[in-house]
């Protein structure tokens, strides 16, 4: 029997983790393009150490160039101002930003925050002395991204008139008001156009891919070698003619491209002369060919839009464009279900279950399988496949003649992807035309939330869809969106109300007000003199006739002021004095020229006003 051995625990001393940054000159490596020149740091105290820390900070950033440029703006200012990075230079930078009247407070706050965060990093790394950091700007209340309801308010009003009967029916079905019914009806039509239109475009792209694959499969390995020797595809000058291709044809053009470039096509200017023009004349421009060979933003834009407009997922733009993977759509535990996963840099990812028959599942699963196959065939694809999580939105891009490589879509391109998709889909779906040039991928999420709130969904249900950890976040988010989404509609209705009053649809009372008793239930007329306190009164500012009536009453009340005060002090203070103050306050809102013009008629009206008591 083994004996129990008792020994003192030996605890190893914890080691310090030291990051090593290889020196590559006064440059910062970023995600794409030329490195950023930081040679100005050579003349700054501790410039080499500052460069090291900035390089380390950018390692974990996806948008290295953007983040680096924000910090470098502070460093360049500091280099010219004092040449030292410390709390005092940070204060000077804040004062410098504060003087810029063309930059919003929110932007100033972000720029200062980035600079302050980097200064804190330098302090933690013992590059500079520890000091108290000046406070940031007071941020204004953040506005949510605009929904489609804010972007197309006029179109919504026209839509509500055209679909009046359908909206009334939806009101009864959902048990909601007209405003909410319009939001739901219009939102469904727009989202449906985006979603189903994008799915349809993806299907067309799949047909293109099959046509390209079929043309490539036509040629054996020996044929591919022979086609690789074609350097000119023009009708007369070219060297394309052979036993494999006795006459120019679509399959031959595709075969030449495949033989020379495999699946990764460079810019058309680097293709053999004649191929681009030949394919374009047959309805295959460069963008269509490149997308069918591998991927480009031309086909990926529809995958992005299709996912963003799915009302049960509610992913944000980055989750789809940068955190969708080759296994984002997988078979679920339950029969007939698909598990959907979109990651997220901060916050909770999208982790939902959809039915296998959902069109979005079908197109994404097909896309994943195709992407796996193509990455296994192309140069550099194995490096992506060997990653723990291989991203889905991979394209082949670069500068002419050099630096072509497999990469993720550029973060700045996602806005254009959605806008180009809206432009293309609007040819089939006219309801999307008002959104051309306005819509971004960030508009879909608040649109769906506004629709859910309008339908009466509980905040807890909305919170689950949004993946918010804190319920109060959802409540504030949903309320802001619902308010902003309906605000434009309310303003349009109020404008219509003002116009109807200005057209004389209301009956004048002779007291400066319009009578609105017909539109107000439960209001009984107590005489013209009581319009002052009537709940149904309607006022139109800057209406010449109304302004004249206000002035007339001001003249009349002031002429009778001494008599009214003496005869009935209580009635003066409780009625005439308050009425005079209201008329004067309304007149004060008008311009001097308007008052002078209205005064001519006011004296005439004043002669016909009743005796005041």
C-alpha positions as CSV (number, residue, x, y, z in Angstrom):
1,X,0.0,0.0,0.0
2,X,1.4,3.4,-1.1
3,X,2.2,5.8,1.7
4,X,0.9,9.4,1.6
5,X,3.9,11.8,1.0
6,X,3.6,15.2,2.5
7,X,5.8,17.9,1.0
8,X,5.8,21.6,1.0
9,X,4.3,23.1,-2.2
10,X,6.8,24.8,-4.5
11,X,5.2,27.9,-6.0
12,X,7.0,29.2,-9.1
13,X,7.5,32.9,-9.3
14,X,5.2,34.5,-11.8
15,X,7.0,35.8,-14.9
16,X,6.5,39.2,-16.5
17,X,5.1,39.2,-20.0
18,X,7.1,41.5,-22.2
19,X,5.9,42.3,-25.7
20,X,8.6,42.5,-28.3
21,X,8.1,44.8,-31.3
22,X,10.6,44.3,-34.2
23,X,12.1,47.6,-35.4
24,X,11.1,48.2,-39.0
25,X,12.0,51.9,-39.2
26,X,9.7,54.8,-38.5
27,X,6.6,53.1,-39.9
28,X,3.4,51.5,-38.6
29,X,2.2,48.4,-40.3
30,X,-1.6,48.5,-41.0
31,X,-4.1,46.0,-42.4
32,X,-3.8,47.1,-46.1
33,X,-1.9,49.4,-48.3
34,X,1.4,51.3,-47.5
35,X,2.5,51.6,-43.9
36,X,2.0,54.9,-42.0
37,X,5.0,57.1,-41.8
38,X,5.8,58.2,-38.2
39,X,9.2,59.7,-38.7
40,X,8.2,62.9,-36.9
41,X,8.5,60.9,-33.7
42,X,12.3,60.9,-34.1
43,X,12.4,64.4,-32.7
44,X,10.0,63.7,-29.8
45,X,11.2,62.8,-26.4
46,X,10.9,59.0,-26.0
47,X,9.7,58.7,-29.7
48,X,11.0,55.2,-30.2
49,X,9.1,53.9,-27.1
50,X,6.0,55.8,-28.1
51,X,6.1,54.1,-31.5
52,X,6.5,50.7,-29.9
53,X,3.5,51.2,-27.7
54,X,1.4,52.4,-30.6
55,X,2.4,49.4,-32.6
56,X,1.4,47.1,-29.7
57,X,-2.0,48.9,-29.3
58,X,-2.8,48.5,-33.0
59,X,-2.1,44.7,-33.0
60,X,-5.5,44.0,-31.6
61,X,-7.4,46.4,-33.8
62,X,-9.3,45.4,-36.9
63,X,-9.2,49.0,-38.3
64,X,-5.6,49.6,-37.6
65,X,-5.2,52.6,-40.1
66,X,-8.3,54.4,-38.7
67,X,-7.4,53.9,-35.1
68,X,-3.7,54.8,-35.7
69,X,-4.6,58.0,-37.6
70,X,-6.8,59.3,-34.7
71,X,-3.9,58.8,-32.2
72,X,-1.4,60.2,-34.6
73,X,-3.4,63.4,-34.9
74,X,-2.8,64.0,-31.2
75,X,0.9,63.0,-31.5
76,X,1.5,65.4,-34.5
77,X,-0.2,68.2,-32.5
78,X,2.0,67.4,-29.5
79,X,5.2,67.3,-31.6
80,X,4.5,70.8,-32.9
81,X,3.3,72.2,-29.6
82,X,5.7,71.0,-26.9
83,X,7.5,68.0,-28.1
84,X,6.6,66.0,-25.0
85,X,3.7,63.6,-24.3
86,X,2.2,64.2,-20.9
87,X,-1.0,65.3,-19.2
88,X,-0.3,69.0,-20.0
89,X,0.0,68.2,-23.7
90,X,-3.3,66.3,-23.5
91,X,-4.9,69.4,-21.9
92,X,-3.6,71.6,-24.8
93,X,-4.9,69.1,-27.3
94,X,-8.4,69.3,-25.7
95,X,-8.3,73.1,-25.9
96,X,-7.2,72.8,-29.5
97,X,-10.2,70.5,-30.4
98,X,-12.6,72.7,-28.5
99,X,-11.8,75.6,-30.8
100,X,-12.9,73.7,-33.9
101,X,-16.4,74.8,-34.6
102,X,-16.9,72.4,-37.5
103,X,-16.6,69.3,-35.4
104,X,-19.4,68.0,-33.2
105,X,-19.0,67.5,-29.5
106,X,-19.4,63.8,-29.9
107,X,-16.6,63.6,-32.4
108,X,-14.3,65.7,-30.2
109,X,-15.1,63.4,-27.3
110,X,-14.1,60.4,-29.4
111,X,-10.9,61.9,-30.6
112,X,-9.9,63.1,-27.1
113,X,-10.8,59.7,-25.6
114,X,-8.5,57.9,-28.1
115,X,-5.6,60.3,-27.2
116,X,-6.2,60.0,-23.4
117,X,-6.4,56.2,-23.7
118,X,-3.0,56.1,-25.4
119,X,-1.5,58.5,-22.8
120,X,-2.7,56.1,-20.1
121,X,-1.1,53.2,-21.9
122,X,2.2,55.1,-22.0
123,X,1.9,55.8,-18.2
124,X,1.2,52.1,-17.5
125,X,4.2,51.1,-19.6
126,X,6.4,53.5,-17.6
127,X,7.2,55.5,-20.8
128,X,6.0,58.7,-19.2
129,X,5.4,59.8,-15.6
130,X,2.0,59.1,-14.0
131,X,-0.2,62.2,-13.8
132,X,-3.9,63.0,-13.5
133,X,-5.6,63.0,-16.9
134,X,-7.9,66.0,-17.8
135,X,-11.6,65.1,-18.0
136,X,-13.2,64.4,-21.4
137,X,-15.8,66.6,-23.1
138,X,-19.3,66.3,-21.8
139,X,-21.0,64.1,-24.5
140,X,-24.3,65.1,-26.0
141,X,-27.1,62.5,-26.0
142,X,-26.3,59.9,-28.6
143,X,-28.8,59.6,-31.5
144,X,-29.6,56.2,-32.8
145,X,-29.0,55.3,-36.4
146,X,-31.9,56.4,-38.6
147,X,-34.4,53.8,-39.5
148,X,-36.1,53.6,-43.0
149,X,-39.0,55.5,-41.5
150,X,-36.9,58.5,-40.9
151,X,-35.1,58.2,-44.2
152,X,-38.3,58.1,-46.3
153,X,-40.9,60.1,-44.3
154,X,-42.5,61.7,-47.3
155,X,-42.8,58.4,-49.1
156,X,-44.4,56.9,-46.0
157,X,-47.1,59.6,-46.0
158,X,-47.9,58.8,-49.7
159,X,-47.8,55.1,-48.9
160,X,-50.3,55.5,-46.1
161,X,-52.8,57.3,-48.4
162,X,-52.4,54.6,-51.2
163,X,-52.8,51.7,-48.7
164,X,-55.5,53.2,-46.5
165,X,-57.8,50.2,-46.6
166,X,-55.0,47.7,-45.9
167,X,-53.7,49.8,-43.1
168,X,-57.2,50.0,-41.5
169,X,-57.4,46.2,-41.7
170,X,-54.0,45.8,-40.1
171,X,-55.1,48.2,-37.3
172,X,-58.0,45.9,-36.5
173,X,-55.9,42.7,-36.8
174,X,-53.1,44.0,-34.5
175,X,-55.2,46.2,-32.3
176,X,-52.9,49.2,-32.7
177,X,-53.3,52.8,-33.8
178,X,-52.9,54.1,-37.3
179,X,-49.3,55.4,-36.8
180,X,-48.2,51.9,-35.6
181,X,-50.0,50.2,-38.5
182,X,-48.3,52.4,-41.0
183,X,-44.9,51.6,-39.5
184,X,-45.6,47.9,-39.6
185,X,-47.1,47.9,-43.1
186,X,-44.5,50.1,-44.7
187,X,-41.6,48.4,-42.9
188,X,-42.7,45.0,-44.0
189,X,-42.9,46.0,-47.7
190,X,-39.4,47.6,-47.6
191,X,-37.8,44.8,-45.7
192,X,-39.5,42.2,-47.9
193,X,-38.2,43.9,-51.0
194,X,-34.7,44.0,-49.6
195,X,-34.7,40.4,-48.3
196,X,-36.4,38.5,-51.1
197,X,-34.8,40.7,-53.7
198,X,-31.3,39.8,-52.2
199,X,-32.2,36.1,-52.1
200,X,-33.2,36.2,-55.7
201,X,-30.0,37.9,-56.7
202,X,-28.0,35.3,-54.8
203,X,-29.8,32.6,-56.8
204,X,-28.8,34.3,-60.0
205,X,-25.2,34.4,-58.8
206,X,-25.4,30.7,-58.0
207,X,-26.5,30.1,-61.6
208,X,-23.5,32.2,-62.8
209,X,-21.2,30.1,-60.7
210,X,-22.5,26.9,-62.1
211,X,-22.1,28.2,-65.7
212,X,-18.5,29.2,-64.9
213,X,-17.8,25.8,-63.2
214,X,-19.3,24.0,-66.2
215,X,-17.0,25.9,-68.6
216,X,-13.9,25.1,-66.4
217,X,-14.8,21.4,-66.1
218,X,-15.0,21.1,-69.9
219,X,-11.1,21.2,-70.1
220,X,-8.7,18.6,-68.9
221,X,-5.3,19.3,-67.5
222,X,-3.5,19.2,-70.9
223,X,-6.1,21.6,-72.3
224,X,-5.6,24.0,-69.4
225,X,-1.8,24.1,-70.1
226,X,-2.5,24.9,-73.8
227,X,-5.0,27.6,-72.9
228,X,-2.5,29.1,-70.5
229,X,-0.4,30.0,-73.5
230,X,-3.1,32.3,-75.0
231,X,-1.9,35.9,-74.5
232,X,-4.2,37.7,-76.9
233,X,-8.0,36.9,-77.4
234,X,-8.7,39.5,-80.0
235,X,-10.5,38.4,-83.2
236,X,-7.7,39.0,-85.7
237,X,-4.5,39.8,-83.7
238,X,-4.9,37.1,-81.1
239,X,-3.2,33.7,-80.8
240,X,-6.2,31.9,-79.3
241,X,-7.1,29.7,-82.3
242,X,-6.3,26.0,-81.9
243,X,-7.8,22.5,-82.0
244,X,-9.2,23.1,-78.6
245,X,-10.8,26.4,-79.6
246,X,-11.3,26.6,-83.4
247,X,-13.5,29.7,-82.9
248,X,-13.9,32.2,-80.1
249,X,-16.6,31.2,-77.6
250,X,-17.7,31.8,-74.0
251,X,-16.2,28.6,-72.6
252,X,-12.8,29.3,-74.3
253,X,-12.6,32.8,-72.8
254,X,-13.4,31.4,-69.3
255,X,-10.9,28.6,-69.9
256,X,-8.1,31.1,-70.7
257,X,-8.8,33.1,-67.6
258,X,-8.8,29.9,-65.5
259,X,-5.6,28.6,-67.1
260,X,-3.7,31.9,-66.4
261,X,-5.1,33.0,-63.0
262,X,-6.9,29.9,-61.5
263,X,-9.8,31.2,-59.5
264,X,-8.3,34.5,-58.4
265,X,-8.7,37.1,-61.2
266,X,-6.8,40.4,-61.1
267,X,-8.1,43.6,-62.6
268,X,-9.3,43.2,-66.2
269,X,-6.5,45.4,-67.4
270,X,-4.2,42.4,-66.7
271,X,-6.3,39.9,-68.6
272,X,-5.2,38.9,-72.2
273,X,-6.4,41.6,-74.6
274,X,-9.9,41.0,-76.0
275,X,-11.3,38.8,-73.3
276,X,-12.9,41.6,-71.3
277,X,-14.6,43.1,-74.3
278,X,-15.7,39.7,-75.6
279,X,-17.4,38.8,-72.3
280,X,-18.8,42.2,-71.7
281,X,-20.5,42.2,-75.1
282,X,-22.3,39.0,-74.0
283,X,-23.6,40.4,-70.7
284,X,-20.6,39.4,-68.6
285,X,-18.8,42.6,-67.3
286,X,-15.7,42.2,-65.2
287,X,-17.6,42.4,-61.9
288,X,-19.9,39.5,-62.8
289,X,-17.0,37.3,-64.0
290,X,-14.9,38.0,-60.9
291,X,-17.8,37.2,-58.5
292,X,-18.6,33.9,-60.3
293,X,-14.9,32.8,-60.3
294,X,-14.4,33.4,-56.6
295,X,-16.0,36.3,-54.7
296,X,-16.3,40.1,-54.8
297,X,-18.4,42.7,-53.1
298,X,-20.7,42.4,-56.2
299,X,-22.1,39.1,-54.8
300,X,-21.3,39.5,-51.1
301,X,-23.5,42.7,-50.9
302,X,-26.6,40.5,-51.4
303,X,-25.5,38.1,-48.6
304,X,-25.0,41.1,-46.3
305,X,-28.4,42.6,-47.1
306,X,-30.2,39.2,-46.9
307,X,-28.8,38.6,-43.4
308,X,-29.4,42.1,-42.1
309,X,-33.0,42.1,-43.1
310,X,-33.9,38.8,-41.5
311,X,-36.3,39.8,-38.7
312,X,-35.5,36.9,-36.4
313,X,-31.7,37.5,-36.4
314,X,-31.1,41.2,-36.1
315,X,-27.3,41.1,-36.6
316,X,-25.3,44.2,-36.9
317,X,-23.2,45.0,-40.0
318,X,-19.8,43.9,-38.5
319,X,-21.2,40.6,-37.3
320,X,-22.2,39.6,-40.8
321,X,-19.3,41.1,-42.8
322,X,-16.4,40.2,-40.4
323,X,-17.6,37.6,-38.0
324,X,-19.5,35.1,-40.1
325,X,-17.6,31.9,-40.6
326,X,-17.5,28.7,-42.7
327,X,-19.6,27.1,-40.0
328,X,-22.0,29.9,-39.1
329,X,-24.9,27.9,-40.5
330,X,-24.9,24.3,-39.2
331,X,-27.4,21.5,-38.7
332,X,-29.2,22.0,-35.4
333,X,-29.9,19.5,-32.6
334,X,-33.6,19.3,-33.5
335,X,-34.8,17.8,-36.8
336,X,-35.3,20.4,-39.5
337,X,-33.4,23.2,-37.6
338,X,-30.3,25.1,-38.4
339,X,-28.1,26.8,-35.8
340,X,-27.0,30.3,-36.9
341,X,-24.0,32.0,-35.3
342,X,-22.6,35.5,-36.1
343,X,-19.8,36.7,-33.8
344,X,-19.3,40.1,-32.4
345,X,-16.3,42.1,-31.3
346,X,-18.0,43.5,-28.2
347,X,-21.2,42.2,-26.7
348,X,-23.2,39.1,-27.3
349,X,-23.1,37.3,-30.6
350,X,-26.1,36.2,-32.7
351,X,-26.9,32.6,-31.7
352,X,-30.3,31.6,-33.1
353,X,-32.1,28.7,-34.6
354,X,-33.9,28.8,-37.9
355,X,-36.0,26.2,-39.8
356,X,-33.9,24.4,-42.5
357,X,-36.4,25.5,-45.1
358,X,-35.6,29.2,-44.5
359,X,-34.3,30.6,-47.8
360,X,-31.4,32.4,-45.9
361,X,-30.2,29.1,-44.5
362,X,-30.2,27.5,-48.0
363,X,-28.1,30.2,-49.7
364,X,-25.6,30.6,-46.8
365,X,-25.1,26.8,-46.5
366,X,-24.4,26.6,-50.3
367,X,-22.1,29.6,-50.0
368,X,-20.1,28.0,-47.1
369,X,-19.6,24.7,-49.0
370,X,-18.5,26.6,-52.1
371,X,-16.1,28.7,-50.1
372,X,-14.5,25.7,-48.5
373,X,-13.9,24.1,-51.9
374,X,-12.5,27.2,-53.5
375,X,-10.2,28.0,-50.6
376,X,-8.7,24.5,-50.9
377,X,-7.9,25.1,-54.6
378,X,-6.4,28.6,-54.6
379,X,-3.0,29.9,-53.5
380,X,-3.1,31.1,-49.9
381,X,-6.4,29.5,-49.2
382,X,-5.0,26.8,-47.0
383,X,-3.8,29.5,-44.5
384,X,-7.4,30.6,-44.1
385,X,-8.8,27.1,-43.8
386,X,-6.2,26.4,-41.0
387,X,-7.5,29.2,-38.9
388,X,-9.5,28.3,-35.8
389,X,-12.4,30.2,-37.4
390,X,-12.2,30.9,-41.1
391,X,-14.2,34.0,-42.1
392,X,-16.8,33.8,-44.9
393,X,-16.6,37.2,-46.6
394,X,-13.2,36.8,-48.2
395,X,-12.3,38.5,-51.5
396,X,-9.2,38.7,-53.7
397,X,-8.1,42.2,-54.1
398,X,-5.0,44.5,-54.4
399,X,-3.2,47.0,-56.5
400,X,-2.5,46.5,-60.2
401,X,0.6,44.4,-60.7
402,X,1.3,43.8,-57.0
403,X,0.0,43.1,-53.6
404,X,-3.0,41.0,-54.7
405,X,-4.1,38.8,-51.8
406,X,-7.0,37.1,-50.2
407,X,-8.5,39.5,-47.6
408,X,-11.7,40.4,-45.8
409,X,-13.9,43.1,-47.3
410,X,-12.8,46.5,-46.3
411,X,-14.7,48.0,-43.3
412,X,-15.4,51.2,-45.2
413,X,-17.0,49.3,-48.1
414,X,-20.0,47.9,-46.2
415,X,-21.9,51.2,-46.6
416,X,-21.4,51.2,-50.4
417,X,-22.4,47.5,-50.5
418,X,-25.8,48.2,-49.0
419,X,-26.3,51.3,-51.1
420,X,-25.4,49.6,-54.4
421,X,-27.7,46.7,-53.5
422,X,-30.6,49.2,-52.8
423,X,-29.9,50.9,-56.2
424,X,-29.9,47.6,-58.1
425,X,-33.0,46.1,-56.3
426,X,-35.0,49.4,-56.8
427,X,-35.2,48.5,-60.5
428,X,-37.5,45.6,-59.5
429,X,-38.9,47.1,-56.3
430,X,-39.9,50.8,-56.7
431,X,-40.6,51.0,-52.9
432,X,-36.8,51.2,-52.4
433,X,-36.2,54.2,-54.6
434,X,-36.6,56.8,-51.9
435,X,-33.8,55.0,-50.0
436,X,-31.2,55.2,-52.7
437,X,-28.1,57.0,-51.5
438,X,-29.5,57.2,-47.9
439,X,-29.8,53.7,-46.6
440,X,-26.9,52.0,-44.8
441,X,-26.6,48.6,-43.2
442,X,-27.1,50.2,-39.8
443,X,-30.6,51.3,-40.6
444,X,-32.1,47.7,-40.7
445,X,-31.7,46.9,-37.0
446,X,-33.5,50.0,-35.7
447,X,-36.2,49.5,-38.4
448,X,-37.0,46.0,-37.2
449,X,-37.0,47.1,-33.5
450,X,-39.4,50.0,-34.4
451,X,-41.7,47.5,-36.1
452,X,-41.6,45.1,-33.2
453,X,-42.5,47.9,-30.7
454,X,-45.3,49.1,-33.0
455,X,-46.7,45.6,-33.1
456,X,-46.8,45.5,-29.3
457,X,-43.9,43.2,-28.7
458,X,-42.7,43.2,-25.1
459,X,-39.3,44.7,-24.3
460,X,-38.1,41.4,-23.0
461,X,-38.7,39.8,-26.4
462,X,-37.0,42.7,-28.1
463,X,-34.1,42.4,-25.6
464,X,-33.6,38.7,-26.5
465,X,-33.4,39.5,-30.2
466,X,-31.0,42.4,-29.7
467,X,-28.8,40.2,-27.4
468,X,-28.7,43.0,-24.8
469,X,-27.3,41.9,-21.4
470,X,-29.0,44.8,-19.6
471,X,-32.8,45.2,-19.9
472,X,-32.6,49.0,-19.4
473,X,-30.4,49.2,-22.5
474,X,-33.1,47.6,-24.5
475,X,-35.8,49.9,-23.1
476,X,-33.9,53.1,-23.8
477,X,-32.9,51.8,-27.3
478,X,-36.4,50.7,-28.3
479,X,-38.1,53.9,-27.0
480,X,-35.6,56.2,-28.8
481,X,-36.1,54.3,-32.1
482,X,-39.9,54.2,-31.8
483,X,-40.0,57.9,-31.0
484,X,-37.6,58.9,-33.9
485,X,-39.4,56.5,-36.3
486,X,-42.8,58.1,-35.7
487,X,-41.5,61.7,-35.3
488,X,-41.3,62.4,-39.0
489,X,-44.9,61.1,-39.5
490,X,-46.2,63.3,-36.7
491,X,-44.4,66.4,-38.2
492,X,-46.0,65.7,-41.6
493,X,-49.4,65.3,-40.1
494,X,-48.9,68.6,-38.2
495,X,-47.9,70.3,-41.4
496,X,-51.0,69.1,-43.1
497,X,-53.0,70.5,-40.1
498,X,-51.4,73.9,-40.5
499,X,-52.1,74.0,-44.2
500,X,-55.7,73.0,-43.7
501,X,-56.1,75.9,-41.3
502,X,-54.4,78.3,-43.6
503,X,-56.7,77.3,-46.5
504,X,-59.6,78.7,-44.4
505,X,-61.1,75.3,-43.5
506,X,-61.6,76.5,-40.0
507,X,-64.4,79.1,-39.1
508,X,-63.0,82.5,-37.9
509,X,-64.4,83.6,-34.5
510,X,-63.3,87.2,-34.7
511,X,-61.1,86.8,-31.6
512,X,-57.9,85.8,-33.5
513,X,-58.7,82.1,-33.3
514,X,-60.2,79.5,-35.6
515,X,-63.1,77.5,-34.3
516,X,-62.3,73.8,-34.0
517,X,-65.4,72.6,-32.2
518,X,-66.3,70.3,-35.1
519,X,-63.2,68.3,-34.5
520,X,-63.3,68.1,-30.8
521,X,-65.8,65.8,-29.0
522,X,-67.2,66.9,-25.7
523,X,-66.6,70.7,-26.3
524,X,-69.7,73.0,-26.0
525,X,-69.6,76.6,-27.2
526,X,-70.0,79.1,-24.4
527,X,-69.9,82.2,-26.7
528,X,-67.4,84.0,-28.8
529,X,-65.9,85.7,-25.8
530,X,-65.0,82.4,-24.2
531,X,-62.9,81.2,-27.2
532,X,-60.0,82.4,-25.1
533,X,-60.4,79.4,-22.8
534,X,-61.8,76.9,-25.3
535,X,-60.0,73.6,-25.8
536,X,-61.0,73.5,-29.4
537,X,-59.4,76.8,-30.5
538,X,-56.9,76.7,-33.3
539,X,-54.2,79.2,-33.9
540,X,-52.1,79.8,-37.0
541,X,-49.1,82.0,-36.5
542,X,-47.9,84.4,-39.2
543,X,-51.3,84.4,-40.8
544,X,-51.9,88.0,-41.8
545,X,-55.6,88.0,-40.9
546,X,-55.0,86.4,-37.5
547,X,-52.2,88.8,-36.7
548,X,-54.5,91.8,-37.5
549,X,-57.1,90.4,-35.1
550,X,-54.6,89.9,-32.3
551,X,-53.4,93.5,-32.8
552,X,-56.9,94.8,-32.8
553,X,-57.7,93.1,-29.5
554,X,-54.5,94.5,-28.0
555,X,-55.5,98.0,-29.0
556,X,-59.0,97.6,-27.7
557,X,-58.0,96.1,-24.4
558,X,-55.4,98.8,-23.8
559,X,-57.8,101.5,-24.6
560,X,-60.3,100.1,-22.0
561,X,-57.6,99.1,-19.5
562,X,-58.3,101.8,-16.8
563,X,-62.1,101.4,-17.0
564,X,-61.9,97.6,-16.8
565,X,-59.5,97.7,-13.8
566,X,-61.7,100.1,-11.9
567,X,-65.1,98.5,-12.7
568,X,-64.2,94.9,-12.1
569,X,-60.6,94.3,-10.8
570,X,-61.2,90.5,-10.5
571,X,-62.4,90.1,-14.0
572,X,-59.5,92.2,-15.2
573,X,-56.8,90.2,-13.5
574,X,-58.5,86.8,-14.2
575,X,-59.5,87.4,-17.8
576,X,-58.6,90.5,-19.7
577,X,-55.0,90.9,-18.4
578,X,-54.2,87.2,-19.2
579,X,-55.9,87.5,-22.6
580,X,-53.8,90.7,-23.4
581,X,-50.6,88.9,-22.3
582,X,-51.4,85.9,-24.7
583,X,-52.0,88.2,-27.7
584,X,-48.9,90.2,-27.0
585,X,-46.8,87.0,-26.7
586,X,-48.1,85.7,-30.0
587,X,-47.4,89.0,-31.7
588,X,-43.9,89.0,-30.3
589,X,-43.2,85.8,-32.3
590,X,-43.8,87.7,-35.6
591,X,-41.4,90.0,-37.5
592,X,-41.6,93.8,-37.4
593,X,-42.5,93.9,-41.1
594,X,-45.4,91.5,-40.6
595,X,-46.7,93.5,-37.6
596,X,-46.5,96.8,-39.6
597,X,-48.3,95.2,-42.5
598,X,-51.0,93.8,-40.3
599,X,-51.5,97.1,-38.3
600,X,-53.3,98.7,-41.3
601,X,-56.2,96.2,-41.1
602,X,-56.0,96.0,-37.2
603,X,-57.3,99.6,-36.8
604,X,-60.3,98.8,-39.0
605,X,-61.1,95.5,-37.1
606,X,-60.8,97.3,-33.8
607,X,-63.7,99.7,-34.7
608,X,-66.1,96.7,-35.0
609,X,-65.1,94.9,-31.8
610,X,-67.7,94.7,-29.1
611,X,-67.8,96.8,-25.9
612,X,-65.6,95.3,-23.2
613,X,-66.9,94.8,-19.7
